[in-house]
Amino acid sequence: MKRIYPDFTYSDAPRAGCWWDHTCDAPDRDALQGHHSCDVAIIGGGFTGVSAALHLAKAGVDARVLESRYVGFGASGRNGGFCCLGGGRLDDAGLERRVGVEGRTEWRQAELASVAFVEDLINQYGIDVDRHSDGETQFAHRSRDFATLRAEVDRVGEVYGLNARLTAAADLQSEGMNAGFHGALTLPAGFGLNPRKYILGLAAAAEAAGATLYHGSGVTQITRSGGRYQLATPAGVLSADKLIIATNGYSSEDLPDWLAGRYMPTQSSIIVTRPLTQTELGAQGWTSGQASYDTRKLLHYFRLMPDNRMLFGVRGGVMATPGSEARVLRRARADFEHMFPAWKEVETPYSWSGMVCVARNRMPFVGPVPGLPGAFASMCYHGNGVAMASYSGGLLADLVQGNEPKQIYPRIVQRPLEKFELGRFRRAVMPLVYATFSLSDR
Ligand SMILES: Cc1cc2nc3c(=O)[nH]c(=O)nc-3n(C[C@H](O)[C@H](O)[C@H](O)COP(=O)(O)OP(=O)(O)OC[C@H]3O[C@@H](n4cnc5c(N)ncnc54)[C@H](O)[C@@H]3O)c2cc1C
């Protein structure tokens, strides 16, 4: 494996303090042992891979997931649980320049469909995910950003067909949203969930439908012979007609070689408080259970969960060592105290980090891997994959079977990933990018 961060990033250390691991038990699964054969082999046991496995198994396909560690080890088991619109970074003008108005509409409708897709899965398989929040709320961190949010109301109506609701700064207190913001915009789409309960529920549904999931089965080599893929793992080999790559921010440059230089893992980090008392909530004036984020480029995302713990996330760390990891978590704590000064003394006993993934063209890719017949990939959800990765797994299931996708398959995600500059040294540009974002957030 050739990964672009040091081993620390891919170890247990960055996720050691993850709150979700304390919320429910997870089953053990065997590693692949010996030689096996199947229709479709899937590398990666997160939302993308497990959703693909579930949808393939439902169609009667023998689908097997090879996961290096365990289901949900990657971003899918340690994210903020915002099931929301997103997945790409291009704005409407950028989308239109590349794929026209029709292509832009397709993408925006796919975003909406991805949230509904997760909702359907949760309902269909009875997955208890501690759901809360009525849509999502974005908060203006400067007064000029409230003007931008005001202009968003019409855009949101036009591109999503949704009625967005503005809240003026003066009304935030009465809505239980007192954190020094300059107003807010609420979209009636999206909700908060416990990502561990969701990925484990999805995995159980996939197994019940007939899929096989292996733990401790990191793929170390992909070869092709006799028109089939051979995937080498530490204790076995899986041979398959078709292949799905679902490794996102935990990908390697050589699995497959085509990926080299085409994805950029970046860090997101979270802290979680102990349950806040009613007195503490009242003292701050924050009682809202809305899934929330602010207008910063290096955004903060936060939500008061059903058990009154506040989850608070930041983007922009460059995790490579225990020292840099500790620094970003200190910054998260300082930002939390700045936003919620009444909770300065409230402990945040849980904190962790993980890798999201961005693309050179700022949009996800879902489609065939160039040069590898029968191999497909889906990745680069730009830190918003709860809904979009689940949805893309469904798309992959159709693509790999050669079926016309049942879901909207936006043309913008059909463009293969482009190469970043600087090849395997590409992450060196990230500190500069973050510094620029940080300046523009002031
Ligand atoms: C801290 C954090 C907060 C986030 N918050 C949100 C949020 O609130 N809302 C939202 O929408 N998105 C959020 N995201 C992003 C979201 O979690 C991801 O986009 C999504 O989980 C990606 O799913 P995935 O299945 O593609 O990849 P992952 O879940 O990362 O899974 C990839 C898997 O591949 C495995 N793997 C890698 N290489 C191999 C190999 N060679 N062999 C076998 N297995 C391999 C890894 O072990 C890993 O488990 C967040 C991410 C992080 C890290």
The ligand as an SDF file (V2000), in Angstrom:
LIG
                    3D

 53 58  0  0  0  0  0  0  0  0999 V2000
  -14.5850   13.6640   11.5310 C   0  0  0  0  0  0  0  0  0  0  0  0
  -15.4850   13.5500   10.3300 C   0  0  0  0  0  0  0  0  0  0  0  0
  -16.7220   14.1720   10.3450 C   0  0  0  0  0  0  0  0  0  0  0  0
  -17.5750   14.0590    9.2460 C   0  0  0  0  0  0  0  0  0  0  0  0
  -18.8280   14.5780    9.3410 N   0  0  0  0  0  0  0  0  0  0  0  0
  -19.7030   14.3660    8.3470 C   0  0  0  0  0  0  0  0  0  0  0  0
  -21.0500   14.7630    8.4930 C   0  0  0  0  0  0  0  0  0  0  0  0
  -21.4710   15.2420    9.5510 O   0  0  0  0  0  0  0  0  0  0  0  0
  -21.8840   14.5950    7.4380 N   0  0  0  0  0  0  0  0  0  0  0  0
  -21.4770   14.0230    6.2630 C   0  0  0  0  0  0  0  0  0  0  0  0
  -22.2720   13.9020    5.3310 O   0  0  0  0  0  0  0  0  0  0  0  0
  -20.2040   13.5810    6.1260 N   0  0  0  0  0  0  0  0  0  0  0  0
  -19.3190   13.7150    7.1250 C   0  0  0  0  0  0  0  0  0  0  0  0
  -18.0570   13.2380    7.0120 N   0  0  0  0  0  0  0  0  0  0  0  0
  -17.6590   12.5580    5.7570 C   0  0  0  0  0  0  0  0  0  0  0  0
  -18.2450   11.1460    5.6630 C   0  0  0  0  0  0  0  0  0  0  0  0
  -18.0520   10.4710    6.8770 O   0  0  0  0  0  0  0  0  0  0  0  0
  -17.5650   10.4060    4.4980 C   0  0  0  0  0  0  0  0  0  0  0  0
  -17.7480   11.1470    3.3090 O   0  0  0  0  0  0  0  0  0  0  0  0
  -18.1360    9.0190    4.2890 C   0  0  0  0  0  0  0  0  0  0  0  0
  -18.1640    8.2990    5.4920 O   0  0  0  0  0  0  0  0  0  0  0  0
  -17.3180    8.2670    3.2490 C   0  0  0  0  0  0  0  0  0  0  0  0
  -17.7300    6.9210    3.2330 O   0  0  0  0  0  0  0  0  0  0  0  0
  -16.8910    5.8610    2.4510 P   0  0  0  0  0  0  0  0  0  0  0  0
  -17.5450    4.5450    2.6510 O   0  0  0  0  0  0  0  0  0  0  0  0
  -16.7120    6.2780    1.0420 O   0  0  0  0  0  0  0  0  0  0  0  0
  -15.4370    5.8890    3.1040 O   0  0  0  0  0  0  0  0  0  0  0  0
  -14.9540    5.4680    4.5710 P   0  0  0  0  0  0  0  0  0  0  0  0
  -16.0610    5.4110    5.5350 O   0  0  0  0  0  0  0  0  0  0  0  0
  -13.7800    6.2920    4.9290 O   0  0  0  0  0  0  0  0  0  0  0  0
  -14.5190    3.9480    4.3700 O   0  0  0  0  0  0  0  0  0  0  0  0
  -13.3940    3.5590    3.6310 C   0  0  0  0  0  0  0  0  0  0  0  0
  -12.9470    2.2260    4.2130 C   0  0  0  0  0  0  0  0  0  0  0  0
  -12.0160    1.6300    3.3280 O   0  0  0  0  0  0  0  0  0  0  0  0
  -11.1610    0.8440    4.1270 C   0  0  0  0  0  0  0  0  0  0  0  0
   -9.9780    0.5580    3.3080 N   0  0  0  0  0  0  0  0  0  0  0  0
   -9.0760    1.4350    2.8150 C   0  0  0  0  0  0  0  0  0  0  0  0
   -8.1430    0.7830    2.1090 N   0  0  0  0  0  0  0  0  0  0  0  0
   -8.4610   -0.5330    2.1350 C   0  0  0  0  0  0  0  0  0  0  0  0
   -7.8740   -1.7030    1.5890 C   0  0  0  0  0  0  0  0  0  0  0  0
   -6.7540   -1.6580    0.8570 N   0  0  0  0  0  0  0  0  0  0  0  0
   -8.4770   -2.8980    1.8090 N   0  0  0  0  0  0  0  0  0  0  0  0
   -9.6150   -2.9710    2.5440 C   0  0  0  0  0  0  0  0  0  0  0  0
  -10.2060   -1.8910    3.1010 N   0  0  0  0  0  0  0  0  0  0  0  0
   -9.6310   -0.6810    2.8950 C   0  0  0  0  0  0  0  0  0  0  0  0
  -10.8830    1.7070    5.3290 C   0  0  0  0  0  0  0  0  0  0  0  0
  -10.4440    0.9470    6.4340 O   0  0  0  0  0  0  0  0  0  0  0  0
  -12.2580    2.3550    5.5650 C   0  0  0  0  0  0  0  0  0  0  0  0
  -13.0040    1.6860    6.5580 O   0  0  0  0  0  0  0  0  0  0  0  0
  -17.1640   13.3400    8.0890 C   0  0  0  0  0  0  0  0  0  0  0  0
  -15.9270   12.7060    8.0770 C   0  0  0  0  0  0  0  0  0  0  0  0
  -15.0800   12.8080    9.1780 C   0  0  0  0  0  0  0  0  0  0  0  0
  -13.7580   12.1040    9.1500 C   0  0  0  0  0  0  0  0  0  0  0  0
  1  2  1  0
  2  3  1  0
  2 52  2  0
  3  4  2  0
  4  5  1  0
  4 50  1  0
  5  6  2  0
  6  7  1  0
  6 13  1  0
  7  8  2  0
  7  9  1  0
  9 10  1  0
 10 11  2  0
 10 12  1  0
 12 13  2  0
 13 14  1  0
 14 15  1  0
 14 50  1  0
 15 16  1  0
 16 17  1  0
 16 18  1  0
 18 19  1  0
 18 20  1  0
 20 21  1  0
 20 22  1  0
 22 23  1  0
 23 24  1  0
 24 25  2  0
 24 26  1  0
 24 27  1  0
 27 28  1  0
 28 29  2  0
 28 30  1  0
 28 31  1  0
 31 32  1  0
 32 33  1  0
 33 34  1  0
 33 48  1  0
 34 35  1  0
 35 36  1  0
 35 46  1  0
 36 37  1  0
 36 45  1  0
 37 38  2  0
 38 39  1  0
 39 40  1  0
 39 45  2  0
 40 41  1  0
 40 42  2  0
 42 43  1  0
 43 44  2  0
 44 45  1  0
 46 47  1  0
 46 48  1  0
 48 49  1  0
 50 51  2  0
 51 52  1  0
 52 53  1  0
M  END
$$$$
